[in-house]
Amino acid sequence: MITADMKAMDILALAIKSEIEAAKFYRKLARKIKAEFLKKKILFLALEEKKHQAILRRLSRQRFGTAPSIFPEQGIEPGFKVTSTKGLKVAELFKLALEAEKAAEAFYRQGREKVEDSQAQHILNYLSRVERSHAALIKSEMDLIERFPEGYDVAAFHLGDELMHIGP
């Protein structure tokens, strides 16, 4: 997480690294999923993480005239640093993703409290809230995996894509 001795550029580099790792993780997870409707949701999260990278790079260029070129070895959440998905079940990968999204939300919230620039605070607040929404989406899918495990192990969900997530 963020330490007292970290500079703003260090925080941005750590955040960008984390977004890179998150996007890679979601792409790996998508390759493991057979259900097309779920795969699309996971690829949406990968795209969101890529957008976050762009936001953070833009913030860095606005504040410092440059974006970080040196990144830490690891981002904020070791759960995204999964080298192999072999042997891991989709539910286990979702649990890792949920933990990582919660850590990302806390990271951005903590970062917001440490920076003084109001634009940076606004962006970090936005990212914190977006990570919270990602966690909610993942939690929702985890609940569905628990209720309908067979739908996450076959190529086509037997209830039909058009029926998923329809309700009151």
Phi, psi and omega per residue, in radians:
M1 nan -2.918 -3.098
I2 -1.432 2.319 3.088
T3 -1.905 2.794 -3.079
A4 -1.057 -0.513 -3.089
D5 -1.519 -0.012 -3.120
M6 -1.313 2.431 3.060
K7 -1.592 2.881 -3.118
A8 -1.000 -0.728 -3.139
M9 -1.127 -0.608 3.083
D10 -1.122 -0.738 3.137
I11 -1.112 -0.763 3.132
L12 -1.126 -0.725 3.116
A13 -1.091 -0.743 3.115
L14 -1.122 -0.731 3.133
A15 -1.139 -0.770 3.124
I16 -1.089 -0.786 3.105
K17 -1.008 -0.726 -3.141
S18 -1.136 -0.689 3.112
E19 -1.174 -0.656 3.073
I20 -1.072 -0.822 3.139
E21 -1.112 -0.696 -3.133
A22 -1.117 -0.781 3.135
A23 -1.065 -0.760 3.108
K24 -1.084 -0.751 3.142
F25 -1.042 -0.815 -3.117
Y26 -1.150 -0.614 3.082
R27 -1.157 -0.703 3.081
K28 -1.100 -0.762 -3.139
L29 -1.087 -0.741 -3.136
A30 -1.054 -0.651 3.125
R31 -1.142 -0.440 -3.105
K32 -1.474 -0.361 -3.045
I33 -1.545 2.312 -3.141
K34 -1.604 -0.560 -3.096
A35 -1.247 2.018 -3.025
E36 -1.059 -0.701 -3.126
F37 -1.088 -0.655 3.137
L38 -1.315 -0.685 3.104
K39 -0.986 -0.730 3.131
K40 -1.080 -0.683 3.125
K41 -1.146 -0.716 -3.139
I42 -1.192 -0.705 3.089
L43 -1.156 -0.527 3.027
F44 -1.077 -0.752 3.112
L45 -1.116 -0.681 3.095
A46 -1.064 -0.741 3.107
L47 -1.128 -0.703 3.098
E48 -1.045 -0.758 -3.140
E49 -1.124 -0.626 3.085
K50 -1.138 -0.683 3.079
K51 -1.093 -0.682 3.119
H52 -1.077 -0.699 3.078
Q53 -0.984 -0.804 -3.116
A54 -1.107 -0.727 3.120
I55 -1.065 -0.789 -3.111
L56 -1.180 -0.676 3.093
R57 -1.131 -0.735 3.112
R58 -1.102 -0.757 3.095
L59 -1.029 -0.761 3.141
S60 -1.094 -0.780 3.127
R61 -1.133 -0.652 3.137
Q62 -1.159 -0.738 -3.071
R63 -1.437 -0.648 -2.980
F64 -2.105 -0.064 -3.139
G65 1.412 -0.036 -3.139
T66 -2.722 2.772 3.049
A67 -1.759 2.695 3.123
P68 -1.016 2.451 3.080
S69 -1.996 -0.246 3.097
I70 -2.029 2.238 -3.094
F71 -2.073 2.673 3.061
P72 -1.138 2.826 -3.137
E73 -1.107 -0.572 -3.051
Q74 -2.331 2.551 3.077
G75 -1.381 -2.805 -3.049
I76 -1.362 -0.373 -3.064
E77 -2.222 1.924 3.135
P78 -1.037 -0.398 3.133
G79 -1.031 -0.513 3.132
F80 -1.363 -0.212 -3.113
K81 -1.581 0.964 3.118
V82 -1.558 2.000 -3.082
T83 -1.326 -0.538 -3.138
S84 -2.486 2.435 3.083
T85 -1.693 -0.014 -3.134
K86 -1.099 2.326 3.111
G87 1.493 -0.274 3.113
L88 -1.571 2.375 3.100
K89 -1.449 2.754 -3.135
V90 -0.967 -0.731 -3.138
A91 -1.067 -0.656 3.116
E92 -1.173 -0.686 3.105
L93 -1.164 -0.670 3.096
F94 -1.127 -0.649 3.109
K95 -1.108 -0.744 3.071
L96 -1.057 -0.758 -3.138
A97 -1.113 -0.717 3.125
L98 -1.082 -0.799 3.116
E99 -1.071 -0.705 -3.131
A100 -1.182 -0.702 3.113
E101 -1.136 -0.681 3.090
K102 -1.134 -0.692 3.104
A103 -1.147 -0.676 3.121
A104 -1.139 -0.730 3.100
E105 -1.034 -0.819 3.133
A106 -1.111 -0.689 3.132
F107 -1.040 -0.871 -3.117
Y108 -1.176 -0.644 3.085
R109 -1.111 -0.771 3.116
Q110 -1.135 -0.717 3.106
G111 -1.097 -0.705 3.119
R112 -1.019 -0.656 -3.123
E113 -1.278 -0.364 -3.083
K114 -1.637 -0.426 -3.110
V115 -1.546 2.628 -3.111
E116 -1.730 -0.470 -3.104
D117 -1.154 2.201 -3.066
S118 -1.160 -0.611 3.107
Q119 -1.162 -0.731 3.097
A120 -1.110 -0.712 3.100
Q121 -1.056 -0.746 -3.137
H122 -1.100 -0.796 -3.137
I123 -1.123 -0.769 3.140
L124 -1.162 -0.616 3.063
N125 -1.127 -0.770 3.096
Y126 -1.028 -0.858 -3.131
L127 -1.082 -0.676 3.103
S128 -1.042 -0.795 -3.126
R129 -1.191 -0.652 3.115
V130 -1.139 -0.733 3.104
E131 -1.087 -0.627 3.081
R132 -1.103 -0.710 3.125
S133 -1.173 -0.606 3.067
H134 -1.100 -0.749 3.128
A135 -1.066 -0.698 3.125
A136 -1.132 -0.720 3.114
L137 -1.102 -0.772 3.138
I138 -1.124 -0.740 3.129
K139 -1.074 -0.719 3.105
S140 -1.067 -0.771 3.124
E141 -1.163 -0.641 3.103
M142 -1.083 -0.706 3.097
D143 -1.084 -0.708 3.115
L144 -1.193 -0.659 3.092
I145 -1.057 -0.718 -3.136
E146 -1.163 -0.703 -3.110
R147 -1.350 -0.645 -3.060
F148 -2.233 1.080 -3.053
P149 -1.041 -0.543 -3.130
E150 -1.146 -0.460 -3.141
G151 -1.241 -0.284 -3.110
Y152 -1.817 0.097 3.141
D153 -2.065 -0.023 -3.134
V154 -2.117 2.821 -3.061
A155 -1.142 -0.641 -3.137
A156 -2.220 2.245 3.141
F157 -1.162 2.201 -2.963
H158 -1.189 -0.304 3.087
L159 -1.433 -0.274 -3.137
G160 1.679 2.415 -3.137
D161 -1.007 -0.666 -3.041
E162 -1.199 -0.288 -3.136
L163 -1.642 -0.278 -3.095
M164 -1.170 2.401 3.024
H165 1.132 0.337 3.043
I166 -1.654 2.311 -3.123
G167 -2.945 -2.967 -3.086
P168 -1.131 nan nan
